[in-house]
Amino acid sequence: MKFEDTGLEDLTIELARLDSIMEDIGLVRAGQWDYERVTYDRKLEAKGEIFYLRVQGYAVEGDVDTRYALIKLMTPLLGKHYYPHGVEYGEDEVFPAGIVDVSKKLLARVKEEVDKHQ
């Protein structure tokens, strides 16, 4: 599921600030990066099912490994985890309303915090 119109799409922010914002909101980058891209995930659970809220971005300036990069954010996603296959983001997936609501609130917090650093 794509979260269109969050206001995050195409925003740019310095990587160190983005890492701090995401960590405070519970979105984890961990080892999910390369020289040009970053991915932040937050695990959400409901009724025995696991979902992941994902926010991705790519460097428009600098390199991620140098700790200085200007990151442009992309459209956030919500996916459902299927063991052992992985996470599906398809249009046919059904997401509980509570998970969608929590995801929207988290993304609104990310937007609010990123806006403070624009």
N, C-alpha and C positions, 0 to 999 in steps of 0.2 A: 504494500500500500504506500503510495506516495502522498506526502503532506504538502500539497501545493499551497501557495499563497501564505506561507508562514512569515514571509519577510526575510527569511534567512538566505534564500537563493541569491547568489551573486554578491553578498556582502563580503568584504575583505577585512581581515584582522591579523595582527601579528601572532605568530604561532605560540609564543610563550604566554600571552594573554589568553588565547583560545584554550590552551591546555589547562590553565588555572580555572577559567570559567567552567569548562566541561567537567573537570574534577569536582568542583564545588556542587555541581548539579547531578553528579553520579554517572556521567558518561565517561567511559574508560577508553583511552587510546591504546595502552599497553604496547604490544609489538605490532600493532596494525598500522604500519606506515612504510613508505619507501622514500626515496629522495624527493619525489614530487607530490605524493598524496598522503592524506591522513584519514583515518576512520575512527569514529568514536561510537561506542555501543553502550546501551543500558539494557540489562536483562530485566524483563518484567514477567511475572507469573500470575496465572488465573486458572483456577479449577484444574490443576495438574498439567496445564499446558504452559509452554515457555515461548515468549516472544522477545524480539530484540528491536529496540529503537536505534536507528543508525543515522548518524550525521557524518557526511563525507565532505572533504574539501581537497583542493589541489593548490600547489604553490604557484603563484604568479610572479613571485620574486624570491630569490634565495633558494636554499635547499633545506629540507626538513632535518637532515642529520646534523646541520651546523647550529641548530637551535635558533637560527634567524631565518624566518621565511614569512612572507606575506601570503596568507591562505584565503582563497576564495571558496566560500561555502556553496554546497550543492543542495538539491531538493532532498529533505530528510525522508527516510523510509521506515516502515514498520514491517517486520517479517515474523513468520511463525517457524519455530524450530521443529524439525522432524528427525528424531533419532533413528538411525545413525546417518541420515543423508545430509542434514544441514538445514539452512534457513531458506525459506521460500518467501519471495516478495510479490508473487503473482497477483493478478487482478481477481482470480478465483478464490483467494483465501478469505476466510471469514474471521473477523477480529471482534472480540467482545467489546461492547461499548465502553466498559470501564477502562480497558487497556488503551483504547483510542483516546478517551478523555484525559487519562494520565499523560499520555504521549504529547497531546496538544498543550497541556499545562507546562510540561518540561520544555517543550520547544519555545513556548512563549517566554519562559524564564531565560533561555539561551538568548533569544532575540533581545530581550530587555538588557541583559548584561553586555552583549556585544555592542548594542547601541550606545552604551555609556562610554565606550572606547573608540567611537568613530570620530 
